[in-house]
Amino acid sequence: MNRVESLPALRASGVPHKRVDGRLKVTGAAQYAADFTANGLTYGFVVSSTIAAGRIVSIDSSAALALPGVLHVLTYRNRPELPREDKPYKDMVAPGGSPLRPLWDDRVWYSGQPVALVLAESLELARHAASLVDVRYESAPHRTDMGEALMDAEPPSTEKGGFDPPPPPRGDADAALASAVARVDAFYSTPAEYHNPMEMHGCTVVPDEHGHLTVYEKTQGVVNTKSYLTAVFGLSDDQVQVVSPFVGGAFGSGLRPQYHLALAVMAALELKHPVRVTLTRQQMFTFAHRPQSIQRVALGAGADGRLQAVIHEAVSETSQYEDYCDVVVNWAGQLYQCENVTLGYKVVRLDVPTPADMRAPGAAQGLFPLEVAMDELAESLQMDPLKLRLVNYAERDANKNLPFSSKALRECYREGAARFGWDKRPLAPRARREGTELIGWGMATGAWDAMQNEASARAVLTRDGQVTVSSSTADIGTGTYTAMTQIAADALGVPLHDVVFELGDTRLPKAPLEGGSWTVSSVGSAVDVACKRLHNRLVELARQHGGARFASVAREDIRRAGKQMVCGSGTEDAIAIDTLLERAGLESLEEQASVKPHEKQQAYSMGTHSAVFVEARVDEALGTVRVTRVVSAVAAGHIVNPKTAANQVAGGVVWGISMALHEEGQFDHDIGRQMNHNLADYHVPVNADIHDIDVLFVEEHDDIVNPLGVKGVGEIGVVGVAAAVCNAIWHATGKRVRELPITLDKLFA
């Protein structure tokens, strides 16, 4: 179990602090899934299918097995016996349908699917041997082109937990659109995008002589991983421990167990050896990804800009074997006030791996066309785009007919616009130029849910005054170690250096997956309660064993000062914590707490909001685009650590710029294979692409969302950015592009 020591500080929550895990990371002491080792470690390398649909006719592993040091080649023909029904393979966030079962049979569902695992004494040998495995296929007709499949779109499954189908229509949007003074009715598209965290997926599985497995895995939830493994491999709860102290980025790709995990455990059980399986960068493109979408947005408004009709219809992709779906269109019925709203969402089945949640799933792609259409409507009305949004500001969530627990979006608009200098924006496009570059300003709104899930935490005080707080949550780079340490220090009334936080181990109290921007809300609330209970226990011990002075004062007059408990205004009445525990006959003091959403939340709609302002410069001769300035104003309740929270939002802004200008999975549909499955051809921003990013948090108080008043910021940073970039490009050039990414060929078209 990794213990991350905290840094000294005078204050805790609400104050910027350096990451408590920073030293471990910069010195290389932090261990990731593929860093753990064991005696006799065996290395696995995945053999990937080369067809998009069909069956395996034969697999010849003889050439690979003939190499000295190659131990085994697992295929569907020689794998261990596994459950036949779907249920054991369904993890906590599995969508409807049948989950992929690695090496199950001869069926090929998509190009890149794992068809064999080569096991050898070194990674290099395993990779070379994998190239010698001869797999013959019988190809079947495939379909990877979403445009060709639109006629077969169907309503999505609602089996996926947390998926909200679009609400029923309100009013008559078609009639209202037809009679509107100003109208926008257009199609927009977003491509498939792929998770590319710095740490590629991998795991190390270490069995012992008693049949116990220690699994070091890159995951956003050790509890989910363990549940999956015990169900699939028929193991008891005490036979599996999953450990994941550090994750080098995940962004949703680690929410579900990916195929390398099952293969590694399969191999470890078969060989009774420690096994490590890591994926290559190319193989990172063969599973979870943001689904591509084609969307229609139609808006109608009166001369005053008030919306009279909103229509948002989207078609997205899923695989042939699972029913993945995003919440893409619901935002259009929530973000702006309108009496006539129609929302529709369908999916098409393609011969691709099942898509997965990817930072702000649904909202990132759904708010792009909505916010661009709002800009187009403002253009039609000759109205400032910010004014149009304020005219249509929603005071309630019309989808749910509920008030917001808090909503400081107006403040985001006001403070963000002031910081950016929006009042100096000319209304007409192509109004500003410097040299060969046209300069444009655009803006957009962002929104995301504020959620809380059931979570548990434990706090243990030892005689040296140190408090160890723990929960089985994850830190995927979001600053969980630091935020939880701050919350604990506040609840205990101690500086950060008196707290150690532990996470990422199934031996610790249960926590939900780290995703959806709910970790601080969920786990943080449990940490707060556990630490307050511990403090109250300590106060009670002081009253019982601290002498007459402690017994005579009120509880609130007893406080902690370093390694002592004191009462009164000075420290003359003090007793060492070590002495207190000794008198009570205790070596340590422990409290555990579990929290879950409360009924009061059901009467409100809870969310985070943002306003994004962008400056884009377009070279008129070359068509190149530079995003030179971004202001992101965010309302997310109480901010536990403004430093790491701003870092989260800035990272989201970078991803939004990437979504707008760079990222696109490109397929050769004739063979059904993605062609740019590497970081040379799959473009992401580099340092030269990113300029000034200014993040500000507006003040927002919320006593409904959770007792801490916190909302997550992991998702909100990316939402709306692509639309703001698109709108800025229009303002610079007068050219409206509705298909992401915006590349020079589209600007010149």
C-alpha positions in Angstrom: 0.0 0.0 0.0 1.5 3.4 -1.0 1.5 5.9 1.8 1.7 9.5 0.5 3.1 11.9 3.1 1.5 15.3 3.2 3.3 18.6 3.1 3.2 21.1 6.0 0.8 24.0 5.7 -1.1 26.5 7.9 -4.5 26.1 6.3 -6.3 23.3 4.5 -9.5 23.4 2.4 -10.1 26.3 0.1 -6.4 27.2 -0.1 -4.0 26.3 -3.0 -1.6 23.6 -2.0 1.1 21.6 -3.9 0.2 18.0 -4.6 1.2 15.8 -1.6 2.2 13.1 -4.1 4.2 15.4 -6.2 7.6 14.4 -4.8 7.0 10.7 -5.3 6.1 11.4 -8.9 8.9 13.7 -9.9 11.5 11.4 -8.2 10.2 8.3 -9.9 9.3 6.7 -6.6 5.6 6.5 -7.5 4.8 3.0 -8.7 2.3 2.4 -11.6 0.7 -0.9 -12.6 3.6 -2.0 -14.8 6.3 -0.9 -12.3 5.5 -3.6 -9.8 7.7 -6.7 -10.1 8.0 -10.2 -8.8 10.4 -13.2 -9.0 9.9 -15.2 -12.2 7.9 -12.5 -13.9 6.5 -13.6 -17.2 5.6 -11.1 -20.0 2.5 -11.3 -22.2 2.0 -9.7 -25.6 -1.4 -9.5 -27.3 -1.9 -10.7 -30.8 -4.6 -8.5 -32.4 -7.0 -9.4 -35.2 -6.4 -8.0 -38.7 -10.0 -8.2 -39.9 -13.0 -6.2 -38.9 -15.6 -9.0 -38.9 -15.6 -12.7 -39.5 -14.1 -15.8 -37.9 -10.8 -17.4 -37.1 -10.1 -20.4 -39.3 -6.8 -21.5 -37.7 -4.1 -20.3 -35.3 -0.6 -21.8 -35.7 1.6 -21.0 -32.7 4.3 -23.5 -33.5 6.9 -21.0 -34.7 6.4 -18.8 -31.7 6.6 -21.8 -29.3 9.8 -23.0 -30.9 11.7 -20.0 -29.6 13.7 -20.6 -26.4 12.0 -18.6 -23.6 8.5 -18.7 -25.0 6.4 -20.4 -22.4 2.9 -20.5 -23.8 0.4 -19.1 -26.3 -3.1 -18.7 -25.1 -6.0 -18.8 -27.7 -9.7 -19.5 -27.6 -8.8 -23.2 -28.1 -6.7 -23.7 -25.0 -7.9 -21.0 -22.6 -9.2 -22.1 -19.2 -12.9 -22.8 -18.7 -14.9 -19.6 -18.2 -18.5 -18.8 -17.4 -20.8 -19.1 -20.4 -23.4 -16.5 -19.4 -23.0 -12.7 -19.7 -23.6 -11.7 -16.1 -20.2 -12.5 -14.7 -18.6 -10.2 -17.3 -20.8 -7.2 -16.6 -18.8 -4.8 -14.5 -20.4 -2.0 -12.4 -20.8 0.4 -15.4 -21.3 -2.1 -18.2 -23.9 -1.0 -20.8 -26.6 -3.4 -22.1 -25.7 -6.2 -24.4 -23.0 -8.9 -24.1 -19.6 -7.8 -22.8 -16.5 -8.7 -24.8 -15.0 -12.0 -23.5 -11.3 -12.1 -24.5 -10.4 -15.4 -26.3 -13.9 -16.7 -25.9 -14.4 -18.2 -29.4 -13.5 -17.8 -33.0 -15.8 -14.8 -33.6 -14.1 -11.5 -34.6 -16.1 -8.4 -33.7 -13.6 -5.7 -34.8 -10.2 -5.0 -36.2 -7.7 -5.1 -33.3 -9.6 -7.5 -31.1 -7.3 -9.8 -29.1 -7.0 -13.2 -30.6 -4.0 -14.7 -28.7 -1.6 -13.9 -25.9 2.0 -14.9 -26.2 3.9 -15.5 -22.9 7.6 -15.3 -22.7 10.5 -14.6 -20.4 11.0 -11.1 -21.7 8.8 -8.4 -23.2 10.9 -8.2 -26.3 10.8 -12.0 -26.9 7.0 -12.0 -26.3 6.5 -9.3 -28.9 8.8 -11.0 -31.4 7.1 -14.3 -30.9 3.6 -12.7 -31.3 4.7 -11.7 -34.8 5.2 -15.4 -35.6 1.7 -16.5 -34.6 0.0 -17.3 -37.9 -3.7 -16.5 -37.7 -6.0 -17.3 -40.7 -9.4 -15.7 -41.0 -12.6 -16.0 -42.9 -13.8 -12.4 -43.4 -17.4 -11.4 -43.3 -19.0 -8.1 -44.6 -18.3 -5.3 -42.1 -19.5 -1.8 -41.5 -17.4 1.0 -40.0 -18.8 4.0 -41.9 -21.4 5.6 -39.7 -22.8 7.7 -42.6 -23.7 4.5 -44.4 -25.5 3.1 -41.3 -27.7 6.0 -40.4 -30.8 4.4 -41.8 -30.4 1.6 -39.3 -30.2 3.8 -36.3 -32.3 2.7 -33.4 -33.2 3.9 -29.8 -30.5 2.9 -27.3 -30.8 0.5 -24.5 -31.6 2.0 -21.2 -29.9 -0.9 -19.3 -26.8 1.2 -18.7 -26.9 2.5 -15.2 -27.0 6.3 -15.1 -28.2 6.8 -18.7 -31.1 9.3 -18.8 -33.1 8.8 -22.0 -34.2 12.1 -23.6 -37.3 13.5 -21.8 -40.6 13.6 -23.8 -41.3 16.6 -26.0 -42.5 19.8 -24.6 -45.0 21.9 -26.7 -44.8 21.7 -30.5 -41.2 22.5 -31.5 -41.8 21.9 -35.2 -44.7 24.4 -35.4 -42.8 26.9 -33.3 -39.7 26.6 -35.5 -41.8 27.2 -38.7 -43.2 30.4 -37.3 -40.0 31.8 -35.7 -38.6 35.1 -37.0 -35.0 33.7 -36.9 -34.1 30.1 -37.5 -31.1 27.9 -37.5 -31.4 24.3 -38.8 -28.2 22.5 -39.5 -26.2 19.2 -39.1 -23.0 18.9 -37.1 -20.6 16.0 -36.6 -17.9 14.9 -34.2 -15.4 12.1 -34.9 -14.4 9.2 -32.9 -11.7 10.2 -30.3 -9.4 8.0 -28.5 -8.1 7.9 -24.9 -4.4 8.5 -24.9 -3.2 8.9 -21.4 0.6 8.9 -20.8 0.4 5.6 -19.0 -0.7 2.9 -21.4 -3.0 0.2 -20.0 -1.2 -2.7 -18.3 -1.3 -4.8 -15.2 0.9 -7.1 -13.1 -0.6 -10.2 -11.6 1.2 -12.0 -8.8 -0.2 -15.3 -7.5 1.0 -17.0 -4.3 1.2 -20.6 -3.3 -2.2 -20.4 -1.6 -4.1 -19.3 -4.8 -4.2 -15.6 -3.7 -3.8 -13.0 -6.5 -2.4 -9.6 -6.1 -3.4 -7.5 -9.1 -1.6 -4.3 -9.8 -3.8 -2.6 -12.3 -4.3 0.7 -14.1 -7.9 1.4 -13.1 -10.3 4.1 -12.0 -11.9 1.7 -9.4 -10.2 -1.2 -7.7 -13.5 -2.3 -6.3 -15.0 -2.7 -9.7 -11.9 -4.5 -11.0 -12.0 -7.0 -8.1 -15.7 -7.6 -8.5 -15.2 -8.4 -12.2 -12.3 -10.7 -11.5 -14.0 -12.7 -8.8 -17.1 -13.2 -11.0 -15.3 -14.1 -14.2 -12.7 -16.5 -12.7 -14.8 -17.9 -9.9 -12.6 -16.6 -7.1 -13.6 -15.9 -3.6 -13.4 -12.4 -2.2 -10.4 -13.1 -0.1 -8.5 -14.6 -3.0 -8.1 -11.3 -4.9 -6.5 -8.0 -3.9 -6.4 -5.2 -6.4 -3.8 -2.4 -6.0 -3.7 0.9 -7.9 -1.9 3.6 -6.0 -1.0 5.7 -9.0 -2.7 6.1 -12.4 -1.0 8.0 -15.2 -4.2 9.4 -16.7 -7.3 7.5 -17.6 -10.1 10.0 -18.6 -12.7 7.2 -18.6 -10.7 4.4 -20.2 -10.1 2.9 -16.8 -13.7 2.8 -15.6 -14.3 -0.6 -17.1 -11.9 -3.6 -17.0 -10.2 -3.7 -20.4 -9.2 -6.9 -22.2 -5.5 -6.9 -21.0 -6.7 -7.5 -17.4 -8.6 -10.7 -18.1 -5.8 -12.0 -20.3 -3.2 -11.3 -17.6 -5.2 -13.1 -14.9 -6.0 -15.9 -17.2 -2.3 -16.4 -17.9 -1.2 -16.1 -14.2 -3.7 -18.8 -13.2 -2.7 -21.0 -16.1 1.1 -20.7 -15.6 1.0 -20.2 -11.8 3.6 -17.5 -12.4 3.5 -13.7 -12.0 2.4 -12.2 -15.3 2.6 -8.7 -16.7 0.6 -7.7 -19.8 0.9 -4.2 -21.2 -0.6 -2.7 -24.3 1.3 -0.8 -27.0 0.3 2.7 -28.0 -1.2 1.2 -31.2 -3.3 -1.3 -29.1 -4.6 1.7 -27.0 -6.8 2.4 -30.0 -8.4 -1.0 -29.9 -10.9 -0.5 -27.1 -12.6 2.4 -25.3 -13.1 5.7 -27.3 -15.5 8.6 -27.5 -18.1 7.6 -30.1 -18.5 9.6 -33.3 -21.8 11.5 -33.7 -24.0 13.2 -36.3 -26.4 15.7 -34.8 -29.1 18.0 -36.0 -29.8 21.2 -34.1 -32.7 23.5 -35.0 -33.4 26.7 -33.1 -36.1 29.2 -33.6 -36.4 32.6 -31.9 -38.4 35.8 -31.9 -37.0 39.2 -32.8 -36.0 39.7 -29.2 -33.9 36.6 -29.2 -36.1 34.5 -27.0 -36.1 30.9 -28.0 -39.4 29.6 -29.3 -38.2 26.2 -30.5 -35.3 23.8 -29.7 -34.8 20.6 -31.6 -31.7 18.4 -30.9 -31.4 15.0 -32.5 -28.3 12.9 -32.4 -27.1 9.6 -33.8 -24.0 8.0 -32.2 -22.2 4.7 -32.6 -22.0 1.5 -30.5 -20.5 -1.9 -31.1 -22.1 -5.0 -32.5 -22.1 -6.7 -29.1 -22.9 -3.9 -26.5 -25.4 -1.1 -26.3 -23.3 1.9 -25.3 -25.0 5.3 -25.1 -24.1 8.8 -24.0 -26.3 11.5 -22.6 -25.9 13.8 -25.7 -29.1 15.8 -26.3 -30.6 16.3 -22.8 -28.5 19.4 -22.2 -30.4 21.3 -24.9 -33.6 20.9 -22.9 -31.9 22.1 -19.7 -29.5 24.9 -20.5 -31.9 27.5 -22.0 -35.5 28.5 -21.3 -37.9 27.3 -24.0 -41.4 26.1 -24.1 -41.2 24.0 -27.2 -38.4 21.3 -27.1 -38.0 18.0 -28.9 -35.0 15.8 -28.2 -34.1 12.6 -29.9 -31.2 10.1 -29.6 -30.3 7.0 -31.5 -27.4 4.6 -32.0 -26.0 2.6 -34.9 -24.1 -0.6 -34.6 -20.7 -0.7 -36.2 -17.9 -3.3 -36.4 -15.8 -1.4 -33.8 -15.0 -1.9 -30.1 -17.6 -0.6 -27.7 -17.2 3.1 -27.0 -16.7 4.3 -23.5 -17.1 7.2 -21.2 -14.5 9.8 -22.1 -14.1 13.1 -20.1 -17.6 14.7 -20.0 -19.2 11.9 -22.0 -22.2 13.1 -24.0 -21.8 16.7 -22.9 -18.5 17.3 -24.8 -20.0 16.3 -28.1 -23.6 17.3 -27.4 -22.9 20.9 -26.4 -20.7 21.5 -29.4 -23.6 21.8 -31.9 -25.9 23.4 -29.5 -23.5 26.2 -28.6 -22.5 26.7 -32.3 -26.1 26.9 -33.3 -26.7 29.5 -30.6 -23.9 31.5 -32.1 -25.5 31.1 -35.6 -28.8 32.3 -34.2 -27.1 35.4 -32.7 -25.6 36.1 -36.1 -29.0 35.8 -37.7 -30.5 38.2 -35.1 -27.4 40.6 -35.3 -27.2 40.1 -31.5 -24.2 39.7 -29.2 -23.8 35.9 -28.5 -23.5 36.6 -24.8 -26.6 38.7 -24.7 -28.5 35.9 -26.5 -27.6 33.5 -23.8 -28.6 35.8 -21.0 -31.9 36.5 -22.7 -32.6 32.8 -22.6 -31.1 32.0 -19.2 -32.9 29.1 -17.5 -33.8 29.6 -13.8 -35.0 26.0 -13.5 -34.1 22.6 -15.1 -37.1 22.3 -17.4 -36.2 18.6 -18.2 -36.9 17.6 -14.6 -39.1 20.6 -13.6 -36.8 21.2 -10.6 -34.9 24.2 -9.3 -31.1 24.1 -9.3 -29.4 23.5 -6.0 -27.2 26.4 -7.1 -26.4 28.0 -10.4 -23.9 30.8 -10.7 -23.7 30.8 -14.5 -24.7 34.5 -14.7 -21.6 35.2 -12.6 -19.5 33.0 -14.9 -20.8 35.1 -17.9 -20.1 38.4 -16.2 -16.7 37.7 -14.6 -15.4 35.7 -17.6 -16.5 38.4 -20.0 -14.9 41.1 -17.9 -11.6 39.2 -17.6 -11.6 38.5 -21.4 -12.6 42.0 -22.5 -15.7 40.8 -24.3 -17.3 44.2 -24.4 -14.7 45.2 -27.0 -15.7 42.5 -29.4 -17.0 43.8 -32.8 -20.3 42.3 -33.8 -19.3 41.6 -37.5 -16.9 38.9 -38.5 -13.5 39.7 -40.2 -13.3 43.0 -38.4 -9.8 42.5 -36.9 -6.5 41.6 -38.5 -2.9 41.6 -37.6 -0.5 41.0 -40.5 -1.7 37.9 -42.3 -3.9 36.7 -39.4 -7.6 37.3 -39.0 -8.6 37.6 -35.3 -11.9 36.4 -33.9 -13.5 36.1 -30.5 -16.0 33.3 -29.6 -17.7 32.0 -26.5 -19.8 29.1 -25.3 -21.5 27.7 -22.3 -20.5 24.6 -20.4 -22.6 22.4 -18.1 -22.1 19.1 -16.3 -23.8 17.2 -13.6 -22.9 17.5 -9.9 -23.3 14.0 -8.4 -22.7 12.1 -5.2 -22.3 8.3 -4.8 -22.1 6.1 -1.7 -18.6 6.0 -0.3 -16.7 5.0 2.8 -13.5 6.2 4.6 -11.5 5.3 7.7 -9.5 7.5 10.0 -6.9 6.1 12.4 -5.1 8.1 15.0 -1.9 6.6 16.5 0.0 7.6 19.6 2.5 9.7 17.7 -0.4 12.0 16.7 -0.4 11.0 13.1 -3.7 10.3 11.4 -4.0 7.9 8.5 -7.1 8.3 6.4 -8.0 5.8 3.8 -10.5 4.9 1.1 -10.3 2.6 -1.9 -10.8 5.5 -4.3 -8.3 6.4 -7.1 -6.2 9.3 -8.1 -6.0 9.5 -11.9 -4.0 12.7 -11.8 -6.9 14.7 -10.5 -5.3 15.5 -7.1 -7.3 13.1 -5.0 -4.5 12.5 -2.6 -4.2 16.2 -1.9 -7.9 17.1 -1.7 -8.6 14.3 0.7 -5.7 15.3 2.9 -7.0 18.9 3.0 -10.5 17.8 3.9 -9.2 15.5 6.6 -6.9 18.2 8.0 -9.8 20.7 8.2 -12.1 18.2 9.9 -9.4 17.3 12.4 -8.2 20.8 13.0 -4.6 19.9 12.2 -2.0 21.0 9.6 -1.6 18.8 6.5 1.6 17.3 7.7 -0.3 15.5 10.5 -2.4 13.6 7.9 -1.5 10.7 5.6 -4.0 9.6 3.0 -4.1 6.1 1.4 -6.1 5.0 -1.6 -6.1 2.5 -4.5 -6.4 -0.8 -2.6 -9.3 -3.2 -2.1 -8.3 -3.7 1.5 -9.4 -0.1 2.2 -13.0 1.0 2.7 -15.2 0.9 -0.4 -15.4 3.8 -2.7 -17.1 4.4 -6.1 -15.3 4.6 -9.4 -13.3 7.8 -9.8 -15.3 9.3 -12.7 -18.2 11.7 -13.4 -16.6 14.4 -11.3 -18.1 12.9 -8.1 -15.0 11.8 -6.1 -14.5 14.8 -3.9 -18.3 15.0 -3.4 -18.6 11.3 -2.5 -15.3 10.2 -0.9 -14.5 13.7 0.5 -17.8 13.7 2.4 -17.0 10.3 3.9 -13.5 11.5 4.8 -15.0 14.6 6.5 -17.5 12.5 8.6 -14.9 9.9 9.6 -12.4 12.6 10.7 -15.0 14.6 12.6 -16.0 11.5 14.4 -12.4 10.7 15.2 -11.9 14.3 16.5 -15.1 14.0 18.7 -13.8 10.7 20.1 -10.5 12.4 21.0 -12.3 15.3 22.7 -14.4 12.8 24.7 -11.2 11.0 25.7 -9.8 14.3 26.9 -12.9 14.9 29.0 -12.6 11.5 30.5 -8.9 11.2 31.0 -7.5 14.7 30.8 -8.2 15.8 34.4 -10.7 18.1 36.1 -10.1 21.1 33.8 -11.0 19.1 30.7 -14.0 17.5 32.4 -15.4 20.9 33.3 -15.3 22.8 30.0 -17.6 22.5 27.0 -16.6 20.2 24.2 -16.2 23.0 21.8 -13.5 24.6 24.1 -11.3 21.5 23.7 -9.1 21.5 20.6 -6.0 19.9 19.3 -2.6 21.6 19.2 0.1 19.5 17.6 0.4 16.3 19.5 -1.6 17.6 22.5 -5.2 18.3 23.4 -5.7 21.7 25.0 -8.6 23.6 26.6 -9.2 27.2 27.4 -7.5 30.1 25.7 -3.9 29.1 26.4 -2.0 25.8 26.4 -1.4 25.6 30.2 -4.2 23.0 30.3 -2.8 20.4 27.9 -2.3 16.7 27.7 -0.4 14.7 25.2 -2.3 12.5 22.8 0.1 9.7 23.7 -0.8 10.0 27.3 -4.5 10.2 26.6 -4.4 6.9 24.6 -2.3 5.3 27.3 -4.7 6.2 30.1 -7.6 4.9 28.0 -5.7 1.6 27.3 -5.6 2.2 23.6 -2.8 1.9 21.0 -4.9 3.8 18.5 -8.2 5.4 17.8 -10.3 4.5 14.8 -13.5 5.7 13.1 -15.1 4.7 9.9 -17.9 6.4 8.0 -20.1 5.7 5.0 -22.1 8.4 3.3 -24.6 8.3 0.5 -26.9 10.8 -1.3 -29.7 12.1 0.8 -33.3 12.5 0.0 -33.2 16.3 0.0 -31.1 16.2 -3.2 -34.0 14.6 -5.1 -35.9 17.9 -5.0 -33.2 19.7 -7.0 -31.2 19.6 -10.2 -27.5 19.7 -9.4 -24.8 20.8 -11.8 -21.6 22.7 -12.6 -21.5 25.5 -15.1 -19.0 27.5 -17.1 -18.5 30.3 -19.6 -15.7 29.9 -22.1 -14.2 32.8 -24.0 -11.7 32.2 -26.8 -9.5 34.2 -29.1 -8.5 32.5 -32.4 -6.2 33.7 -35.1 -6.5 32.3 -38.6 -3.8 32.8 -41.2 -5.8 33.7 -44.3 -3.3 32.4 -46.7 -2.4 29.1 -45.0 -5.6 28.3 -43.2 -3.7 27.6 -39.9 -5.5 28.3 -36.7 -3.9 29.4 -33.4 -6.0 29.6 -30.2 -4.0 32.3 -28.5 -6.2 33.1 -25.4 -8.8 31.3 -23.4 -10.7 32.4 -20.3 -12.7 29.7 -18.6 -15.0 30.9 -15.7 -16.3 28.0 -13.7 -19.0 27.7 -11.0 -18.4 24.5 -9.1 -19.3 25.2 -5.5 -16.6 25.2 -2.8 -13.2 24.7 -4.4 -11.1 22.5 -2.1 -7.8 23.3 -3.8 -7.8 26.2 -6.2 -4.4 25.2 -7.5 -5.2 21.6 -8.6 -8.7 22.5 -9.6 -7.4 25.2 -12.0 -5.0 22.6 -13.3 -7.9 20.3 -13.9 -9.9 22.9 -15.8 -6.8 24.0 -17.8 -6.2 20.4 -18.8 -9.8 20.2 -20.0 -9.4 23.4 -22.0 -6.4 21.8 -23.8 -8.5 18.8 -24.6 -11.3 21.1 -25.9 -8.8 22.8 -28.2 -7.7 19.3 -29.3 -11.3 18.3 -30.0 -11.8 21.5 -32.0 -8.6 21.4 -34.1 -6.8 18.1 -33.9 -8.3 14.8 -32.9 -10.0 12.4 -35.4 -10.0 8.7 -35.7 -9.5 8.0 -39.4 -10.7 4.7 -40.9 -10.1 2.8 -44.1 -13.6 1.6 -44.5 -12.7 -0.9 -47.2 -10.8 -3.0 -44.6 -12.6 -1.6 -41.5 -9.5 -0.5 -39.8 -8.4 2.7 -38.1 -5.3 4.0 -39.9 -4.0 6.6 -37.6 -3.6 4.4 -34.5 -0.4 6.1 -33.2 0.6 9.5 -31.8 2.4 10.5 -35.1 -0.8 10.4 -37.1 -3.5 10.8 -34.4 -3.0 14.5 -33.7 -3.1 15.9 -30.2 -1.8 19.4 -29.2 1.8 20.0 -28.4 3.2 22.9 -26.3 3.4 25.1 -29.4 -0.4 24.7 -29.9 -1.3 26.0 -26.4 -1.0 29.6 -25.3 -2.7 31.6 -22.5 -5.3 29.8 -20.4 -6.9 31.8 -17.6 -9.1 29.9 -15.2 -11.3 31.6 -12.7 -13.7 30.2 -10.2 -16.8 32.3 -9.3 -18.2 32.1 -5.8 -21.0 29.6 -5.4 -22.5 28.2 -2.2 -24.4 25.0 -2.2 -25.6 23.2 0.9 -27.7 20.7 -1.0 -25.1 18.9 -3.2 -23.3 17.6 -0.1 -22.3 18.9 3.3 -19.0 20.2 2.0 -20.7 22.2 -0.7 -18.2 20.9 -3.3 -18.7 19.9 -6.9 -16.2 18.2 -9.2 -14.3 20.0 -11.9 -12.8 17.1 -13.8 -15.4 17.3 -16.6 -16.5 20.9 -16.8 -13.2 22.1 -18.2 -13.6 20.5 -21.6 -17.3 21.2 -22.1 -18.0 24.1 -24.4 -14.4 24.7 -25.4 -14.7 23.2 -28.9 -17.8 25.3 -29.6 -16.1 28.5 -28.4 -13.1 27.8 -30.7 -15.5 27.1 -33.6 -17.3 30.4 -32.9 -14.1 32.3 -32.7 -13.0 30.9 -36.1 -16.3 32.1 -37.6 -15.8 35.5 -36.1 -12.3 35.7 -37.5 -13.1 34.4 -41.0 -16.8 34.5 -41.6 -16.6 30.8 -42.4 -18.8 28.5 -40.4 -17.5 24.9 -40.0 -19.8 22.4 -38.4 -17.6 19.3 -38.7 -14.9 18.6 -36.1 -12.0 18.8 -36.2 -11.7 22.1 -38.0 -8.8 21.7 -40.4 -7.5 23.9 -43.1 -9.2 21.9 -45.9 -12.6 22.7 -44.3 -11.7 26.4 -44.0 -10.8 26.5 -47.7 -13.7 24.5 -48.9 
